[in-house]
Amino acid sequence: TAESLGITELVSSETTYFYGSDDGRIQNIVTAASQFHGILVPPGATFSMVENIGDISLDSGYAEAWIIYGDRTVKGVGGGVCQVSTTLFRTVFFGGFPIVERWPHAYRVYYYELSQSGSVNEDLAGLDATVYAPVVDFKFTNDTENWLLMETYVDVNARSLTWKFYSTKDGRQVDWSTTGLTNTKEPPWPIYEENDDLDKGKIKQVDWAVKGAQVTVTRTVTRNGQVITNDTFQTTYEPWAAVCQYGPGTKDYPPEGNQ
């Protein structure tokens, strides 16, 4: 039974929001989140997202959506999976579990800083995690004496994803702080590219400008007044250029000074 495994109560729960996501991204969030509903993590075990997410392909129910690839945002299969990894990261972070591997995004993605009201909460910067199988993973350890049950819930209408951990509380407490966004840098000049697939006179923006910044998040986990985990997560977000494409022969493109 669950009780015999030490699964008796909710020990951590976090919700992220994905207002503004297109149908493909929503489909990928639903598909990826479903892979983790009902998974049990044994005491002392290290959990890997990559090892449990399965095949990310069109055949396994994923769609094409925006992903970060190299120094560009492009259409790729599985865009939106990082909404799921970010939600898990926060459930682990605020649950006080040891984090073994975490990678931030190359630039600030507003989805991961959205509050329930739809506004951007900059205090959430630096609390994102990306996964790109098989080389970029998110891992954490269940360092308790009890099993851990994970459940995921996607509310498409509310544009929300909730991740829940069930186990038995052991008295651990989490204190955290953030430097906020520091050393901000303006984005580079826009990039203009000719695209043979666009008609003459047609202009299409395919990437958006974002300021660069640094943020440091610290966390201290205590139990009975004793520190059991003290860690720091440093993130450097690159300044990101807007990219506009135009059809061959489009008048005044590229703009003067942006050849």
C-alpha positions in Angstrom: 0.0 0.0 0.0 1.0 3.6 -0.3 1.2 3.9 3.4 3.6 1.0 3.7 5.9 2.9 1.2 5.7 6.1 3.3 3.4 7.8 0.9 0.9 9.5 3.2 0.7 13.2 2.3 1.5 16.0 -0.1 5.0 17.2 0.5 5.6 19.6 -2.4 3.5 21.1 -5.2 4.3 23.8 -7.8 2.3 25.3 -10.7 3.6 27.1 -13.8 1.6 28.9 -16.5 1.8 28.9 -20.2 -0.5 31.7 -21.4 0.1 32.5 -25.1 1.2 29.1 -26.1 0.1 27.8 -29.5 -1.6 24.5 -30.1 1.6 22.6 -30.8 3.3 23.8 -27.6 0.2 22.9 -25.5 0.1 19.4 -27.1 3.7 18.9 -26.2 3.2 20.0 -22.6 0.3 17.6 -22.2 2.2 14.7 -23.8 5.4 15.2 -21.9 3.6 15.7 -18.5 1.7 12.5 -18.9 4.9 10.5 -19.0 5.6 11.3 -15.3 2.2 10.9 -13.8 2.2 8.1 -11.3 6.0 7.5 -11.2 7.5 6.2 -8.0 11.0 7.2 -6.9 12.6 4.8 -4.3 14.4 6.1 -1.2 17.9 7.2 -2.1 17.4 7.0 -5.8 18.3 9.7 -8.3 15.6 10.5 -10.8 16.4 11.5 -14.4 13.9 13.2 -16.7 15.7 12.0 -19.8 15.5 8.4 -18.7 11.8 8.6 -18.1 10.4 10.9 -20.8 10.6 8.4 -23.6 10.8 9.1 -27.3 10.2 12.7 -28.3 8.9 12.4 -31.9 5.9 13.0 -34.1 5.1 9.2 -33.8 4.9 9.5 -30.0 2.4 12.3 -30.0 4.5 15.4 -30.0 4.1 18.3 -32.4 6.4 21.0 -33.9 6.7 24.1 -31.7 9.4 26.7 -30.9 12.6 25.5 -29.4 16.0 27.1 -28.7 18.6 25.5 -31.0 22.0 27.0 -31.0 21.7 30.8 -31.2 18.2 30.8 -32.7 14.6 30.0 -31.8 13.3 27.6 -34.4 10.5 25.1 -35.0 11.3 21.7 -33.7 9.5 18.6 -32.4 8.9 18.8 -28.7 8.9 22.6 -28.1 7.2 23.1 -24.7 8.9 20.1 -22.9 10.9 22.6 -20.9 7.7 23.9 -19.3 7.5 20.4 -17.8 11.1 20.3 -16.7 10.9 23.8 -15.2 7.8 22.8 -13.2 9.6 19.7 -11.9 12.7 21.8 -11.0 10.6 24.1 -8.9 8.8 21.2 -7.2 12.1 19.7 -6.3 13.7 23.1 -5.3 10.9 24.2 -3.0 10.4 20.6 -1.7 14.0 20.7 -0.4 15.4 17.8 -2.4 19.0 17.6 -3.6 19.4 18.7 -7.3 22.0 16.7 -9.2 21.8 18.3 -12.6 20.1 21.4 -13.9 20.7 23.5 -17.0 19.1 27.0 -17.6 17.8 28.3 -20.9 20.1 30.4 -23.2 17.9 33.4 -22.8 14.9 34.5 -20.6 11.7 32.9 -21.8 8.7 34.7 -20.4 6.6 31.5 -20.1 8.7 30.5 -17.1 8.2 33.8 -15.3 4.4 34.0 -15.6 2.2 34.3 -12.5 -1.4 33.1 -12.3 -2.6 36.6 -13.3 -0.6 36.4 -16.5 1.9 39.1 -15.5 5.7 38.5 -15.5 7.2 37.9 -12.1 11.0 38.6 -12.4 11.6 36.9 -9.1 11.1 33.6 -11.0 14.0 34.3 -13.3 16.7 31.7 -12.7 14.2 29.1 -11.7 13.9 27.5 -15.1 15.4 24.2 -16.3 15.8 22.9 -19.8 16.0 19.3 -21.0 17.2 18.2 -24.4 17.5 14.4 -24.7 19.9 12.7 -24.5 22.6 15.2 -23.5 20.8 17.9 -21.3 19.1 16.4 -18.4 17.4 17.3 -15.1 18.1 15.1 -12.1 17.3 15.1 -8.4 17.7 12.6 -5.6 15.1 11.4 -3.2 17.2 11.7 0.0 14.4 10.6 2.3 13.6 7.2 3.9 10.3 7.0 2.1 9.1 6.5 -1.5 8.1 9.5 -3.5 5.0 9.5 -5.8 4.9 12.1 -8.6 1.7 13.3 -10.2 1.2 15.8 -13.0 -1.9 17.8 -13.9 -2.4 20.0 -16.9 -5.4 22.3 -17.1 -5.5 23.5 -20.7 -8.3 26.0 -20.1 -6.4 27.6 -17.3 -3.1 27.2 -19.1 -1.5 25.7 -16.1 0.7 22.7 -15.2 0.9 21.4 -11.6 3.4 18.9 -10.4 2.8 17.2 -7.0 5.0 15.1 -4.8 3.5 12.7 -2.3 5.5 11.1 0.5 5.9 11.8 4.3 7.1 15.1 5.6 10.4 14.9 7.6 10.4 18.4 8.9 12.7 20.0 6.3 12.3 23.7 5.6 13.4 25.7 2.6 14.7 29.3 2.7 15.7 30.9 -0.6 16.7 34.2 -2.0 17.4 35.8 -5.4 19.7 38.6 -6.5 17.1 39.5 -9.1 18.2 40.4 -12.6 21.7 42.0 -12.6 24.2 43.1 -15.3 21.5 43.5 -17.8 22.6 43.9 -21.4 20.6 45.4 -24.3 19.8 42.9 -27.2 21.9 43.1 -30.4 20.7 44.9 -33.5 17.9 43.0 -35.3 19.0 40.4 -37.9 17.4 40.5 -41.3 17.5 37.4 -43.6 16.2 36.8 -47.1 13.9 33.8 -47.3 13.2 32.3 -50.7 10.0 30.8 -49.4 8.5 34.2 -48.7 6.8 36.3 -51.5 8.2 39.6 -52.5 7.0 42.2 -50.0 6.4 39.6 -47.3 8.1 40.2 -44.0 8.0 37.7 -41.1 9.5 38.0 -37.6 10.8 34.6 -36.4 12.7 35.6 -33.3 12.2 38.3 -30.6 14.7 40.5 -28.8 15.3 39.8 -25.1 17.8 41.6 -22.8 20.6 39.6 -21.3 21.0 39.4 -17.6 22.6 37.4 -14.7 20.7 36.1 -11.7 21.9 34.0 -8.7 19.4 32.0 -6.6 20.5 30.5 -3.3 18.7 27.8 -1.2 19.2 26.6 2.3 17.4 23.4 3.4 17.3 22.8 7.2 15.8 20.1 9.4 15.6 20.5 13.2 17.9 23.5 12.9 20.6 21.6 11.0 21.6 22.5 7.5 21.2 19.5 5.2 21.5 21.3 1.8 23.0 24.7 0.9 23.3 25.4 -2.8 23.6 28.2 -5.4 22.1 28.3 -8.9 23.8 30.9 -11.1 22.3 31.7 -14.5 23.6 33.9 -17.3 21.0 34.7 -19.9 22.4 35.9 -23.2 21.1 39.0 -24.9 19.0 37.8 -27.8 18.4 39.5 -31.2 15.2 39.8 -33.1 15.2 38.1 -36.4 13.1 39.2 -39.4 12.9 37.4 -42.7 11.8 38.9 -46.0 10.9 37.7 -49.4 13.4 38.3 -52.3 13.1 41.8 -53.9 11.2 43.3 -50.9 11.6 47.0 -51.0 13.9 48.7 -48.4 15.0 45.3 -47.1 17.3 44.8 -45.5 17.1 48.2 -43.9 20.1 50.5 -44.4 22.8 49.8 -41.8 21.6 46.2 -41.4 23.1 44.6 -44.5 
